[in-house]
């Protein structure tokens, strides 16, 4: 990877669409998102420009990385020192994280999504991979002979990856037109709402983010289990579009006390198959979560 006036420090990670590098520009550490050529061939001609514009607009929000520009197949942005939510929430974390920690983390995740909804943007690819957590606390457990990270009051949530993020209504409408024309999919199938999987996206687009948040919250409070139990992608798509999900209490059938009735109801409402039965706004979701947290925490 060669870009004038930018020194590559190290390769960081790769995803379905791009490689992420850590770089140095005028003594400032930056993240470099390098798009895969094979992916760009399947995308709209201005795909990188649209993501760059989304990153620039949302980079003014404290929950999102600052935008530093784009060139050819690259987008340059703030480098965030941290780990993804997916990395944090492994088996050891679920064994040791308190209910208070899970509620705190859930609240900050919802606030991050709320911050872009307030600006009339939808993310369209909410998943555990697209949240980065800063200032985590490392703790050692002798019984497990392991260290694990924890989300504390000093920790921060950052929302990343705006490949499909669009301003509502105009940017979003064009994205839906492209999906219908090409038969394309937005975001990860296992986090997608029933209406998105059917490419029937005339519904309130914010409701699609709401459903994805419901899946994420389910995994957060239910030991990383998915509300639809089938592992094969195509079968999971059929389940999401046609079948009821496994309720949180039933998912934790051996330890149902590990989730309160109130939190379970918040998750269930977020996962309603009918978009009109979900929360009308993410602010309502956040308020219900806050009210559902046990008072003794």
C-alpha positions as MATLAB code, in Angstrom:
seq = 'XXXXXXXXXXXXXXXXXXXXXXXXXXXXXXXXXXXXXXXXXXXXXXXXXXXXXXXXXXXXXXXXXXXXXXXXXXXXXXXXXXXXXXXXXXXXXXXXXXXXXXXXXXXXXXXXXXXXXXXXXXXXXXXXXXXXXXXXXXXXXXXXXXXXXXXXXXXXXXXXXXXXXXXXXXXXXXXXXXXXXXXXXXXXXXXXXXXXXXXXXXXXXXXXXXXXXXXXXXXXXXXXXXXXXXXXXXXXXXXXXXXXXXXXXXXXXXXXXXXXXXXXXXXXXXXXXXXXXXXXXXXXXXXXXXXXXXXXX';
ca = [
       0.000    0.000    0.000;
       1.522    3.338   -1.077;
      -0.038    6.770   -0.597;
       1.941    9.986   -0.988;
       2.783   11.751    2.320;
       1.391    8.841    4.399;
       3.572    6.230    6.059;
       1.994    2.836    6.690;
       2.795    1.659   10.231;
       1.029   -1.707   10.268;
      -1.803   -3.795    8.893;
      -4.673   -3.876   11.417;
      -7.582   -5.955   10.137;
      -9.633   -6.973    7.120;
     -13.340   -7.238    6.417;
     -15.593   -8.283    3.575;
     -15.161   -4.942    1.800;
     -11.778   -3.567    2.806;
      -8.423   -3.801    4.562;
      -7.667   -1.512    7.500;
      -4.156   -0.116    7.950;
      -2.658    2.103   10.613;
      -0.718    4.999    9.162;
       1.132    8.166   10.051;
       0.509   11.549    8.440;
       2.403   14.561    9.730;
       2.944   12.808   13.091;
      -0.772   12.047   13.400;
      -1.915    8.425   13.567;
      -4.688    7.700   11.074;
      -6.738    4.726    9.914;
      -6.588    3.888    6.209;
      -9.488    1.932    4.743;
      -8.346    0.255    1.521;
     -11.240   -1.155   -0.506;
     -10.994   -4.534   -2.193;
     -10.984   -4.176   -5.992;
     -13.291   -7.167   -6.445;
     -15.876   -5.528   -4.179;
     -15.780   -2.191   -5.992;
     -16.569   -3.909   -9.298;
     -19.966   -4.954   -7.878;
     -20.815   -1.644   -6.238;
     -22.205    1.648   -7.599;
     -19.577    3.691   -9.427;
     -19.490    6.367   -6.719;
     -19.493    3.896   -3.788;
     -16.270    5.193   -2.172;
     -17.343    8.809   -2.624;
     -20.680    8.088   -0.910;
     -18.989    6.389    2.033;
     -16.467    9.233    2.254;
     -19.307   11.780    2.350;
     -21.064    9.765    5.061;
     -17.848    9.495    7.084;
     -17.245   13.240    6.736;
     -20.783   14.166    7.832;
     -20.909   11.719   10.732;
     -17.302   12.381   11.755;
     -18.495   15.593   13.410;
     -20.358   13.477   15.992;
     -18.347   12.443   19.046;
     -19.344    8.779   18.705;
     -17.871    8.537   15.171;
     -14.290    8.757   13.814;
     -13.173   12.068   12.327;
     -12.773   12.182    8.545;
      -9.421   13.148    6.981;
     -10.131   12.694    3.260;
     -10.226   10.058    0.532;
      -8.105    9.152   -2.478;
      -8.696    6.555   -5.179;
      -9.469    3.327   -3.285;
      -8.789    4.730    0.201;
     -10.639    6.583    2.936;
      -8.556    8.299    5.628;
      -9.954    8.795    9.113;
      -9.176    8.980   12.813;
      -7.431    5.889   14.193;
      -9.258    4.610   17.281;
      -7.195    2.716   19.853;
      -9.469   -0.022   21.113;
     -11.104   -3.347   20.342;
     -14.348   -4.236   18.610;
     -17.434   -5.204   20.560;
     -17.121   -8.638   18.958;
     -13.600   -9.012   20.373;
     -14.664   -7.926   23.866;
     -17.702  -10.139   24.259;
     -16.080  -13.560   24.169;
     -16.864  -16.449   26.512;
     -14.683  -15.177   29.389;
     -16.357  -11.754   29.332;
     -19.836  -13.300   29.494;
     -18.719  -15.367   32.495;
     -17.331  -12.382   34.378;
     -19.204   -9.263   33.200;
     -21.710   -7.968   35.737;
     -25.301   -7.157   34.809;
     -24.459   -3.524   35.533;
     -21.626   -3.632   32.987;
     -23.880   -5.131   30.322;
     -26.545   -2.467   30.926;
     -23.956    0.327   30.809;
     -22.493   -0.998   27.562;
     -25.943   -1.446   26.006;
     -26.864    2.134   26.899;
     -23.741    3.592   25.274;
     -24.249    1.497   22.131;
     -27.802    2.809   21.795;
     -26.611    6.402   22.378;
     -24.065    6.001   19.563;
     -26.772    4.960   17.099;
     -29.117    7.634   18.454;
     -26.479   10.281   17.674;
     -26.643    9.567   13.928;
     -30.426    9.080   13.852;
     -30.782   12.567   15.337;
     -28.964   13.875   12.234;
     -31.384   11.933    9.960;
     -28.841    9.251    9.058;
     -29.334    5.475    9.135;
     -26.365    3.136    9.598;
     -27.742    0.005    7.859;
     -24.916   -2.290    9.013;
     -25.174   -2.437   12.803;
     -23.293   -5.435   14.195;
     -20.755   -6.259   16.889;
     -17.948   -5.684   14.355;
     -18.898   -2.046   13.849;
     -18.488   -0.755   17.388;
     -15.023    0.001   18.769;
     -14.537    0.317   22.516;
     -11.909    2.607   24.061;
     -10.395    2.826   27.558;
     -11.299   -0.700   28.658;
     -10.051   -2.048   31.981;
      -7.970   -5.237   32.039;
      -8.587   -7.697   34.877;
      -6.903  -11.027   35.642;
      -8.833  -14.077   36.826;
      -6.720  -16.692   38.591;
      -9.519  -19.270   38.401;
      -9.526  -18.993   34.607;
      -5.825  -18.157   34.285;
      -6.866  -15.441   31.870;
      -7.016  -11.701   31.481;
     -10.202  -10.142   30.189;
     -11.261   -6.601   29.334;
     -14.194   -4.791   30.927;
     -16.342   -1.806   29.971;
     -16.281    0.691   32.845;
     -17.599    4.212   33.469;
     -14.401    5.538   31.839;
     -14.840    3.459   28.676;
     -16.214    4.838   25.412;
     -18.167    3.435   22.462;
     -17.390    4.508   18.879;
     -19.529    3.634   15.862;
     -17.650    2.821   12.633;
     -18.062    1.628    9.015;
     -20.462    3.787    7.027;
     -20.463    1.793    3.762;
     -24.274    1.719    3.640;
     -25.027    4.714    5.853;
     -27.262    7.217    4.105;
     -29.109   10.406    4.914;
     -32.886   10.022    4.958;
     -34.775   10.359    2.705;
     -32.789   11.093   -0.495;
     -29.568    9.136   -0.018;
     -31.460    6.194    1.412;
     -33.970    6.123   -1.477;
     -31.161    5.885   -4.044;
     -29.560    3.048   -2.083;
     -32.828    1.093   -2.038;
     -33.254    1.625   -5.804;
     -29.789    0.163   -6.390;
     -30.555   -2.853   -4.157;
     -33.767   -3.615   -6.012;
     -32.082   -3.243   -9.393;
     -29.049   -5.382   -8.543;
     -30.658   -7.695   -6.003;
     -27.994   -6.599   -3.530;
     -27.956   -7.031    0.240;
     -27.221   -4.314    2.782;
     -25.168   -5.248    5.809;
     -24.838   -8.623    7.488;
     -27.689  -11.032    6.860;
     -27.803  -12.294   10.458;
     -28.482   -8.730   11.722;
     -30.903   -7.749    8.949;
     -34.589   -7.037    9.493;
     -37.265   -9.138    7.733;
     -38.214   -6.258    5.428;
     -34.586   -5.695    4.409;
     -34.099   -9.397    3.630;
     -37.180   -9.229    1.395;
     -35.831   -5.981   -0.137;
     -39.086   -4.291    0.863;
     -37.504   -1.202    2.323;
     -40.265    1.377    1.930;
     -40.843    1.105    5.664;
     -39.284    3.615    8.066;
     -35.528    2.942    7.525;
     -34.739    3.759   11.155;
     -36.762    0.659   12.084;
     -34.192   -1.471   10.268;
     -31.426   -0.161   12.524;
     -33.766   -0.835   15.451;
     -34.086   -4.512   14.517;
     -30.298   -4.857   14.124;
     -29.878   -3.309   17.570;
     -32.360   -5.862   18.896;
     -30.169   -8.694   17.571;
     -27.077   -7.071   19.092;
     -28.731   -6.565   22.499;
     -29.963  -10.163   22.438;
     -26.400  -11.388   21.879;
     -25.125   -9.058   24.605;
     -27.525  -10.305   27.285;
     -27.896  -13.930   26.099;
     -24.284  -15.179   26.090;
     -23.718  -14.326   22.408;
     -26.616  -16.456   21.192;
     -28.606  -15.370   18.146;
     -32.407  -14.963   18.427;
     -32.755  -17.300   15.438;
     -30.918  -20.525   16.140;
     -30.028  -21.869   12.673;
     -26.336  -21.492   11.762;
     -26.633  -21.650    7.962;
     -27.064  -18.191    6.438;
     -29.858  -19.090    4.007;
     -31.806  -20.967    6.686;
     -31.376  -18.055    9.093;
     -32.802  -15.738    6.428;
     -35.913  -17.954    6.178;
     -36.271  -17.976    9.955;
     -35.979  -14.195   10.290;
     -38.560  -13.566    7.561;
     -41.037  -16.306    8.535;
     -40.568  -17.656   12.064;
     -40.792  -16.250   15.612;
     -37.490  -15.708   17.412;
     -36.486  -17.597   20.537;
     -37.359  -15.345   23.474;
     -34.428  -14.246   25.671;
     -35.728  -16.093   28.752;
     -36.043  -19.300   26.709;
     -32.572  -18.844   25.262;
     -31.256  -18.743   28.847;
     -33.469  -21.649   29.931;
     -30.857  -22.998   32.360;
     -30.266  -19.553   33.901;
     -33.310  -17.381   33.032;
     -32.598  -15.205   36.078;
     -29.587  -13.758   34.217;
     -31.908  -11.385   32.342;
     -34.746   -9.390   33.894;
     -38.271   -9.470   32.488;
     -38.020   -5.744   31.732;
     -34.812   -6.001   29.655;
     -36.219   -9.059   27.865;
     -39.312   -7.038   26.871;
     -37.123   -4.231   25.478;
     -35.243   -6.730   23.302;
     -38.431   -8.476   22.175;
     -40.039   -5.207   21.089;
     -36.921   -4.274   19.096;
     -37.108   -7.632   17.289;
     -40.766   -7.421   16.249;
     -41.254   -8.723   12.709;
     -43.692   -5.891   11.985;
     -41.711   -2.609   11.874;
     -44.732   -0.734   13.248;
     -44.554   -2.835   16.417;
     -40.950   -1.814   17.109;
     -39.919    1.378   18.887;
     -40.983    4.473   16.979;
     -37.663    6.133   17.802;
     -34.356    5.077   19.231;
     -34.878    7.600   22.024;
     -37.890    5.542   23.163;
     -35.725    2.425   23.104;
     -33.056    4.133   25.203;
     -35.600    5.426   27.727;
     -37.126    1.962   28.135;
     -33.694    0.428   28.630;
     -32.826    3.005   31.307;
     -36.138    2.401   33.087;
     -35.572   -1.371   32.879;
     -32.227   -1.314   34.684;
     -32.707   -2.615   38.252;
     -32.601    0.250   40.769;
     -30.032   -1.513   42.949;
     -27.355   -1.390   40.236;
];
